[in-house]
């Protein structure tokens, strides 16, 4: 058989070299299908790459470092005389040091995403507003939180006017008045804590929850039950005093009789503080609520200082109550017995003083003062929350230690110093660091005078 010779019928032998043409013809017949398959794969790849390259469907908020996807959003419009304002900066701040900002678009719209539901502060930067446009007084920063939806609209009220600046001397005077007001309400809580420490030796960390208790009772009777304000305040103070009596009768007196040491008592107070605090959160929730009259306008003007009637009433109330406490300690028989027990409980008992009765009175009075301090603190912040007492607990301890442990008048002096320094320090320090500055002053004072300002140096050995 010759290689490559065709057979008589025109067919090539399958084993010859010429027979290799048959597979080639078969491939040629199937090649259109393969090209169609390859074309389909190519189109699919292009489609997928287009989807991957396209913007995500979820709303995003751009930051300097990355783009984060959020589920909850604040939104709003910034307009003046029905004209949109473009390029106005909006900043949002929340828990866990979250902070983001955005600017309004050409139609005056803005939108900021946040990671979770909660309370946030939204601030409009007045420097980015056009000349002659200002934010209504008290509306540059708005505290807001989400309801049932994932979108929350926030509006800033604009008007015609001129932005004014306050000179340094006026700022000093304004902060001095605010610091004095804060120091006076801080003194109410600090004096009660100091008296308890002086008569029992206990560093009561649950004193913060006594402060919160007064504000929560005011919220319950003044807002939820709509009692008159004056009646709600009286009820809150009486219930605070009853709380002090109950805590001493149920917990502290039995522990004193068992001879439990001061370190163990302090640990018990820490556990009691945590338990009561989270009971408050379980009952009242984690949101911040306002007391009646907490948002009154500042109608009283004393030079550059503006204050509301609530601020003035708070300062007058603090001064009157502190004067009454001073009279009680200096002029009344029980007050003198209290000072005797604070100086030397054993000697006071040997002199015929009922030490347990004096301690019970101190607990009642200290809790009542703490409750009143909580009410005034709720107006000063402003707002009532489940952990509001804990927020100033270290400041209360700082005031007591600075003035002198166990001395009521030392607690008063220490509280005023702490309150003034906190407010005055904001002239140079950021507001977030003002509490830290007060604790630094405490450390410096104790380095040079360990017994405090009005405390007595103890003899060792």
Long-range contacts (C-beta under 8 A, 24 or more apart in sequence): 59-111, 59-113, 60-113, 61-100, 61-102, 61-112, 61-113, 63-100, 68-113, 68-115, 69-113, 70-113, 70-114, 70-115, 71-113, 71-115, 71-150, 72-113, 72-114, 72-115, 72-116, 72-117, 72-146, 72-150, 72-151, 72-152, 73-111, 73-112, 73-113, 73-114, 73-150, 73-151, 73-152, 74-111, 74-112, 74-114, 74-120, 74-122, 74-144, 74-152, 74-153, 74-154, 75-109, 75-110, 75-111, 75-112, 75-151, 75-152, 75-153, 75-154, 76-109, 76-110, 76-153, 76-154, 76-155, 76-156, 77-104, 77-107, 77-108, 77-109, 77-110, 77-155, 78-104, 78-108, 78-110, 78-124, 78-156, 78-158, 79-108, 79-158, 80-130, 80-133, 80-158, 83-108, 84-108, 84-109, 85-129, 85-130, 85-133, 85-158, 87-128, 88-124, 88-125, 88-128, 88-129, 89-124, 89-125, 89-128, 90-122, 90-123, 90-124, 90-125, 91-122, 91-123, 91-125, 92-120, 92-121, 92-122, 92-123, 93-120, 93-121, 93-123, 94-118, 94-119, 94-120, 94-121, 95-119, 103-128, 117-145, 117-146, 118-145, 118-146, 119-143, 119-144, 119-145, 119-287, 119-288, 120-144, 120-145, 122-154, 124-156, 126-163, 129-158, 132-160, 132-161, 132-162, 133-158, 133-159, 133-160, 133-161, 134-158, 134-159, 134-160, 134-161, 134-162, 134-163, 143-288, 145-287, 166-304, 168-427, 170-303, 170-304, 171-427, 172-424, 172-427, 173-303, 173-304, 173-305, 174-304, 174-305, 175-423, 175-424, 175-426, 175-427, 176-420, 176-423, 176-424, 177-305, 177-307, 178-423, 179-419, 179-420, 179-421, 179-422, 179-423, 179-424, 180-315, 180-416, 180-419, 180-420, 181-311, 181-314, 181-315, 181-318, 181-380, 181-419, 182-380, 182-419, 182-422, 182-423, 183-415, 183-416, 183-417, 183-418, 183-419, 183-420, 184-314, 184-315, 184-318, 184-319, 184-322, 184-415, 184-416, 184-419, 185-314, 185-318, 185-373, 185-376, 185-377, 185-380, 186-373, 186-392, 186-395, 186-396, 186-399, 186-415, 186-418, 186-419, 187-318, 187-322, 187-399, 187-411, 187-412, 187-415, 187-416, 188-318, 188-321, 188-322, 188-369, 188-370, 188-372, 188-373, 188-376, 189-369, 189-370, 189-373, 189-374, 189-392, 189-396, 190-396, 190-399, 190-400, 190-403, 190-411, 190-412, 190-414, 190-415, 191-322, 191-325, 191-366, 191-369, 191-408, 191-411, 191-412, 191-415, 192-365, 192-366, 192-367, 192-368, 192-369, 192-370, 192-373, 193-366, 193-370, 193-396, 193-397, 193-400, 193-411, 194-400, 194-403, 194-405, 194-406, 194-407, 194-408, 194-410, 194-411, 195-338, 195-342, 195-362, 195-365, 195-366, 195-408, 196-362, 196-363, 196-366, 197-400, 197-405, 197-406, 198-341, 198-342, 198-405, 198-406, 198-407, 198-408, 199-338, 199-341, 199-342, 199-345, 199-355, 199-358, 199-359, 199-362, 200-252, 200-256, 200-359, 200-362, 201-262, 202-252, 202-262, 202-265, 202-266, 202-269, 203-262, 203-266, 203-269, 203-397, 204-269, 205-266, 205-269, 205-270, 205-272, 205-273, 205-393, 206-247, 206-269, 206-270, 206-272, 206-273, 206-276, 207-366, 207-370, 207-389, 207-393, 207-396, 208-273, 208-277, 208-389, 208-390, 208-392, 208-393, 208-396, 209-272, 209-273, 209-276, 209-277, 209-280, 209-389, 209-390, 210-240, 210-243, 210-244, 210-366, 210-367, 210-370, 210-371, 210-374, 210-389, 211-370, 211-371, 211-373, 211-374, 211-377, 211-388, 211-389, 211-392, 211-396, 212-277, 212-280, 212-374, 212-386, 212-387, 212-388, 212-389, 212-390, 213-239, 213-240, 213-243, 213-276, 213-367, 213-370, 213-371, 213-374, 213-389, 214-240, 214-370, 214-371, 214-372, 214-373, 214-374, 214-375, 215-291, 215-374, 215-375, 215-377, 215-378, 215-384, 215-388, 215-389, 216-280, 216-284, 216-374, 216-384, 216-386, 217-371, 218-291, 218-374, 218-375, 218-378, 218-384, 219-284, 219-289, 219-291, 219-378, 219-384, 222-291, 222-292, 223-289, 223-291, 223-292, 229-292, 229-293, 233-372, 233-375, 236-371, 236-375, 237-368, 237-371, 237-372, 237-375, 238-368, 239-371, 240-367, 240-368, 240-370, 240-371, 240-372, 240-374, 241-364, 241-365, 241-367, 241-368, 241-371, 243-367, 243-371, 244-363, 244-364, 244-365, 244-366, 244-367, 244-368, 244-370, 245-360, 245-363, 245-364, 245-367, 247-272, 247-363, 247-367, 248-359, 248-360, 248-363, 248-364, 249-360, 252-363, 253-356, 253-359, 253-360, 273-390, 277-386, 277-387, 277-390, 280-386, 280-387, 281-386, 281-387, 284-386, 285-386, 286-385, 286-386, 287-385, 288-383, 288-384, 288-385, 289-383, 289-384, 289-385, 290-382, 290-383, 290-384, 291-375, 291-378, 291-379, 291-382, 291-384, 293-379, 294-378, 294-379, 294-382, 294-383, 295-382, 310-379, 311-379, 311-380, 314-376, 314-379, 314-380, 317-372, 317-376, 318-376, 321-369, 321-372, 322-412, 325-365, 325-369, 325-408, 326-408, 326-409, 328-365, 329-408, 334-358, 334-361, 338-362, 342-406, 394-435, 394-439, 395-422, 395-435, 395-438, 398-438, 398-439, 398-442, 401-442, 401-446, 401-452, 402-441, 402-442, 402-445, 402-446, 402-452, 402-453, 403-452, 403-453, 403-454, 403-455, 404-451, 404-452, 404-453, 404-454, 404-455, 404-456, 405-451, 405-452, 405-455, 406-455, 407-452, 407-454, 407-455, 409-454, 410-452, 410-453, 410-454, 410-455, 413-453, 413-454, 414-452, 414-453, 417-441, 417-453, 418-442
